[in-house]
């Protein structure tokens, strides 16, 4: 019999049909026909589930060597161990701390850029007459610590009390007085004290307490309002003299230094606080994680001991607590700037 291509196609199709029926019968015996298994889809993890998977940076808007920088480094060291990622301290200084604050606000809101700042975030917009409210562009994470400010003089300046300092400045009005920057709470404290005392200082702002303390030690400036972190080592070494502190009561680490209220300036109280913030848009889960991890750092005995040695009291607590503190101080500084006629220039 002659084989034709058409017959071959018919036989091939018949075999295919029989094979299909055989396979169908086997499948029916095994159970209902189901779709082929599909590989499971792996969802891209959300940032709040993977954080942290790379280093975290602390943006510090003041120079190294001051109280804020010290607090950031102490907490950053603990946090690095706790989260298994390096915490990098990035000092972005200038313009009364506003350069660093602006950089933090413009950072990607992913939890890897944390602003560690002092209360300049509340005071600077009012002192510098900025058309901005930083508290609207930042999400509070946690209050880190607080401390008084201190009135210090170089040992060559022969004054040993606030009263003697006032008498000396009245003889030499316009004497220079250093602070860690324009817009800082030290700037406000300086103007408040000068007004109540009836004296005139020439405000000399620096880019942080580290630079200011160097000039005070060298005698380039003989009076300063600074945080105790930068001052205490030199005070204990006898290189600078402390005349007063600006807290409500004496700091436990400076029990021998009177408050400005004790020196006769009732109500003259300004305490510096340090806080952690992140840009608006940071996932709430990351904010909560940062709060929990930093709060643990602030309850650590070694961390607290390091802080108290510089007259700094660890605080901690909820994000809402920091929000209340920041808002209260923003309103207070708005009032003081107006009452004292403080100008940035």
C-alpha positions as CSV (number, residue, x, y, z in Angstrom):
1,X,0.0,0.0,0.0
2,X,1.2,3.4,-0.9
3,X,2.0,5.8,2.0
4,X,0.8,9.3,1.5
5,X,1.6,12.4,3.4
6,X,-2.2,13.0,4.0
7,X,-2.6,9.5,5.5
8,X,0.4,10.1,7.7
9,X,-1.2,13.3,9.0
10,X,-4.4,11.4,9.7
11,X,-2.6,8.6,11.6
12,X,-0.5,11.2,13.6
13,X,-3.6,13.1,14.6
14,X,-5.3,9.8,15.6
15,X,-2.4,8.8,17.8
16,X,-2.4,12.3,19.4
17,X,-6.1,12.0,20.1
18,X,-5.8,8.5,21.7
19,X,-2.9,9.7,23.9
20,X,-4.9,12.7,25.0
21,X,-7.9,10.4,25.9
22,X,-5.5,8.1,27.8
23,X,-4.0,11.0,29.8
24,X,-7.4,12.5,30.5
25,X,-8.6,9.2,31.8
26,X,-5.6,9.0,34.2
27,X,-6.2,12.5,35.4
28,X,-9.9,11.7,36.0
29,X,-8.9,8.7,38.1
30,X,-6.6,10.8,40.1
31,X,-9.1,13.6,40.7
32,X,-10.4,16.8,39.2
33,X,-8.2,18.5,36.6
34,X,-6.3,21.4,38.1
35,X,-4.3,24.3,36.7
36,X,-0.5,23.9,36.7
37,X,1.1,25.0,39.9
38,X,2.4,28.6,39.8
39,X,5.4,29.8,41.7
40,X,4.5,31.8,44.8
41,X,4.8,35.6,44.3
42,X,7.3,37.2,46.6
43,X,6.1,40.6,47.7
44,X,8.6,43.4,48.0
45,X,9.1,43.9,51.7
46,X,7.9,47.3,52.9
47,X,10.5,49.7,54.4
48,X,9.1,49.3,57.9
49,X,9.7,45.5,57.8
50,X,13.3,45.7,56.6
51,X,14.5,48.7,58.5
52,X,17.4,48.8,59.2
53,X,19.4,47.1,56.5
54,X,22.1,49.7,56.0
55,X,23.8,52.4,58.2
56,X,21.7,55.1,59.8
57,X,23.0,58.7,59.9
58,X,22.4,61.2,62.7
59,X,22.3,64.7,61.3
60,X,23.7,67.0,64.0
61,X,23.3,70.7,63.1
62,X,26.0,71.9,65.4
63,X,29.8,71.4,65.4
64,X,31.6,68.5,67.1
65,X,32.7,69.0,70.6
66,X,29.5,70.5,72.1
67,X,26.8,69.0,74.2
68,X,24.5,68.1,71.3
69,X,27.3,66.3,69.5
70,X,28.3,64.4,72.7
71,X,24.7,63.2,73.3
72,X,24.4,62.1,69.6
73,X,27.6,60.1,69.8
74,X,26.8,58.4,73.2
75,X,23.3,57.3,72.0
76,X,24.6,56.5,68.5
77,X,27.1,54.1,70.0
78,X,24.5,52.2,71.9
79,X,22.1,52.2,68.9
80,X,24.7,50.8,66.6
81,X,25.0,47.7,68.8
82,X,21.2,47.4,69.3
83,X,20.2,47.5,65.6
84,X,23.2,45.8,64.1
85,X,24.0,48.7,61.8
86,X,26.5,51.6,62.1
87,X,25.1,54.9,63.2
88,X,27.1,57.7,61.4
89,X,27.3,61.1,63.0
90,X,27.1,63.9,60.3
91,X,27.8,67.4,61.6
92,X,26.1,69.9,59.2
93,X,26.8,73.3,60.8
94,X,26.1,76.9,60.0
95,X,23.4,79.5,60.1
96,X,22.4,78.9,63.7
97,X,21.8,75.2,63.1
98,X,19.3,75.8,60.2
99,X,21.6,74.2,57.5
100,X,21.5,70.9,59.3
101,X,17.8,71.1,60.1
102,X,17.0,71.9,56.5
103,X,19.1,69.0,55.3
104,X,17.3,66.7,57.6
105,X,13.9,67.9,56.4
106,X,14.8,67.4,52.8
107,X,16.2,63.8,53.4
108,X,14.4,60.8,52.1
109,X,11.8,59.8,54.8
110,X,12.9,56.2,55.1
111,X,14.3,56.1,58.7
112,X,17.9,56.3,57.6
113,X,18.3,60.1,58.3
114,X,17.6,61.2,61.8
115,X,17.9,64.8,63.0
116,X,19.5,64.9,66.4
117,X,19.0,68.5,67.5
118,X,18.7,70.9,70.4
119,X,15.9,73.3,70.9
120,X,17.2,75.5,68.1
121,X,14.5,73.7,66.1
122,X,11.9,75.6,68.3
123,X,13.8,78.9,68.8
124,X,15.7,79.6,65.6
125,X,12.6,80.3,63.4
126,X,11.6,83.1,65.8
127,X,15.1,84.5,66.6
128,X,16.2,84.4,62.9
129,X,12.8,85.7,61.7
130,X,12.4,82.7,59.4
131,X,9.2,82.3,57.5
132,X,9.1,78.6,58.4
133,X,7.9,76.4,61.2
134,X,10.3,73.4,61.5
135,X,7.9,71.5,63.7
136,X,5.5,71.2,60.7
137,X,8.1,69.6,58.6
138,X,9.5,67.1,61.1
139,X,8.0,64.2,63.0
140,X,9.1,63.9,66.6
141,X,10.7,60.6,67.7
142,X,11.8,61.0,71.3
143,X,13.3,63.6,73.7
144,X,16.8,62.5,74.4
145,X,18.0,64.7,77.3
146,X,18.0,68.1,79.0
147,X,20.5,70.3,80.7
148,X,21.0,73.8,82.0
149,X,23.1,76.5,80.4
150,X,26.0,77.9,82.2
151,X,27.5,81.4,82.5
152,X,31.3,81.1,82.3
153,X,34.3,83.4,82.4
154,X,38.0,83.1,81.7
155,X,40.1,82.9,84.9
156,X,42.0,86.0,83.9
157,X,38.7,87.9,84.2
158,X,38.7,88.8,87.9
159,X,35.0,88.3,88.6
160,X,33.8,85.6,90.9
161,X,30.0,86.2,91.0
162,X,27.2,87.3,88.8
163,X,27.0,90.6,90.7
164,X,30.7,91.3,90.0
165,X,30.3,90.4,86.3
166,X,27.4,92.9,86.0
167,X,29.5,95.6,87.7
168,X,32.4,95.0,85.3
169,X,30.3,95.0,82.2
170,X,28.7,98.3,83.3
171,X,32.1,99.8,83.4
172,X,32.9,98.3,80.0
173,X,29.6,98.1,78.0
174,X,29.7,96.0,74.8
175,X,32.0,93.3,76.2
176,X,32.0,90.2,74.1
177,X,30.0,87.2,75.1
178,X,30.1,83.9,73.3
179,X,27.3,81.4,72.5
180,X,27.1,78.4,70.3
181,X,25.2,80.3,67.6
182,X,22.7,82.9,66.5
183,X,19.2,81.7,67.2
184,X,20.3,79.3,70.0
185,X,18.7,79.2,73.4
186,X,22.0,80.6,74.7
187,X,21.5,83.6,72.4
188,X,18.0,84.2,73.9
189,X,19.4,83.6,77.5
190,X,22.2,86.1,76.9
191,X,19.7,88.8,75.8
192,X,17.3,88.0,78.6
193,X,20.0,88.2,81.2
194,X,21.4,91.4,79.8
195,X,18.0,93.1,79.8
196,X,17.2,92.1,83.4
197,X,20.7,93.1,84.5
198,X,20.6,96.4,82.7
199,X,23.9,95.8,80.8
200,X,25.0,95.5,77.2
201,X,27.0,92.6,75.7
202,X,28.4,92.2,72.2
203,X,27.0,88.8,71.1
204,X,29.7,86.6,69.5
205,X,28.0,83.6,68.0
206,X,30.0,80.5,67.0
207,X,29.2,77.4,64.9
208,X,28.8,75.3,68.0
209,X,30.0,75.0,71.5
210,X,33.3,73.3,70.5
211,X,34.5,76.4,68.7
212,X,33.3,78.7,71.4
213,X,34.9,76.9,74.2
214,X,38.3,76.9,72.4
215,X,38.2,80.7,72.2
216,X,37.1,81.0,75.8
217,X,40.0,78.9,77.0
218,X,42.4,80.9,74.9
219,X,41.1,84.1,76.3
220,X,40.0,85.5,72.9
221,X,36.5,85.9,74.5
222,X,36.2,86.2,78.3
223,X,32.5,85.6,78.9
224,X,30.2,82.9,77.5
225,X,26.8,81.3,77.9
226,X,27.3,77.7,76.9
227,X,26.1,74.2,77.8
228,X,27.9,72.4,80.6
229,X,29.0,69.5,78.4
230,X,31.7,71.6,76.8
231,X,32.5,73.5,80.0
232,X,32.7,70.9,82.7
233,X,36.0,69.3,81.8
234,X,37.7,72.7,81.7
235,X,35.8,73.9,84.8
236,X,37.0,70.9,86.8
237,X,40.6,71.5,85.5
238,X,40.4,75.1,86.7
239,X,40.7,76.5,83.1
240,X,37.3,78.3,83.2
241,X,35.1,79.6,86.0
242,X,31.4,79.0,86.3
243,X,29.3,81.9,87.8
244,X,25.8,80.5,87.4
245,X,23.5,78.0,85.7
246,X,20.1,78.7,84.1
247,X,18.0,75.8,85.5
248,X,15.1,76.0,87.9
249,X,17.3,74.2,90.6
250,X,21.0,73.4,90.8
251,X,22.1,70.5,88.6
252,X,23.2,67.5,90.8
253,X,26.5,67.5,88.9
254,X,27.0,71.2,89.6
255,X,25.8,71.5,93.2
256,X,28.2,74.3,94.0
257,X,27.2,76.6,91.1
258,X,24.2,78.9,92.0
259,X,21.3,79.4,89.6
260,X,20.6,82.7,88.0
261,X,17.4,82.9,90.1
262,X,19.6,82.6,93.3
263,X,21.7,85.4,91.9
264,X,18.5,87.6,92.0
265,X,17.0,87.0,88.6
266,X,13.6,85.5,89.4
267,X,12.1,83.5,86.6
268,X,15.2,83.6,84.4
269,X,15.1,79.9,83.5
270,X,16.1,78.3,80.2
271,X,17.0,74.6,80.0
272,X,18.3,73.1,76.8
273,X,16.8,69.9,75.5
274,X,17.9,67.5,72.9
275,X,15.5,65.5,70.6
276,X,15.4,63.2,67.7
277,X,13.2,64.0,64.7
278,X,12.7,62.5,61.2
279,X,11.2,64.0,58.0
280,X,7.5,64.0,57.4
281,X,6.5,60.9,55.5
282,X,8.6,58.5,57.5
283,X,6.6,55.3,58.0
284,X,5.0,55.3,61.5
285,X,6.3,51.8,62.2
286,X,9.9,53.1,61.7
287,X,9.2,56.1,64.0
288,X,7.9,53.6,66.6
289,X,10.9,51.4,66.2
290,X,13.3,54.3,66.5
291,X,11.5,55.5,69.6
292,X,11.7,52.1,71.3
293,X,15.4,51.5,70.4
294,X,16.5,55.0,71.6
295,X,14.4,54.8,74.7
296,X,16.2,51.5,75.6
297,X,19.5,53.4,75.1
298,X,18.4,56.1,77.5
299,X,17.6,53.5,80.2
300,X,21.0,51.9,79.8
301,X,23.2,52.4,82.9
302,X,26.4,53.1,81.0
303,X,24.6,55.7,78.7
304,X,23.0,57.5,81.7
305,X,26.4,57.6,83.5
306,X,28.1,59.1,80.5
307,X,25.4,61.8,80.2
308,X,25.2,62.7,83.9
309,X,29.0,63.4,84.0
310,X,28.3,66.4,81.8
311,X,25.2,67.6,83.8
312,X,22.9,66.1,81.2
313,X,19.8,64.2,82.3
314,X,18.5,61.4,80.1
315,X,14.8,61.7,79.4
316,X,13.2,59.3,76.9
317,X,9.4,58.8,76.7
318,X,6.9,59.0,73.9
319,X,7.0,60.9,70.7
320,X,4.0,62.9,71.9
321,X,6.0,64.0,74.9
322,X,8.6,65.6,72.7
323,X,5.9,67.2,70.5
324,X,4.5,68.9,73.6
325,X,7.9,70.1,74.8
326,X,8.8,71.4,71.3
327,X,5.5,73.2,70.8
328,X,5.7,74.8,74.3
329,X,9.2,76.1,73.7
330,X,8.3,77.4,70.2
331,X,5.5,79.5,71.8
332,X,7.9,80.6,74.6
333,X,10.6,81.7,72.2
334,X,8.1,83.6,70.0
335,X,7.1,85.6,73.1
336,X,10.7,86.2,74.3
337,X,12.0,87.3,70.9
338,X,9.2,89.9,70.8
339,X,9.6,91.1,74.4
340,X,13.4,91.3,74.2
341,X,13.5,92.7,70.7
342,X,16.0,90.1,69.7
343,X,17.5,90.5,66.2
344,X,19.5,88.0,64.2
345,X,22.1,90.6,63.1
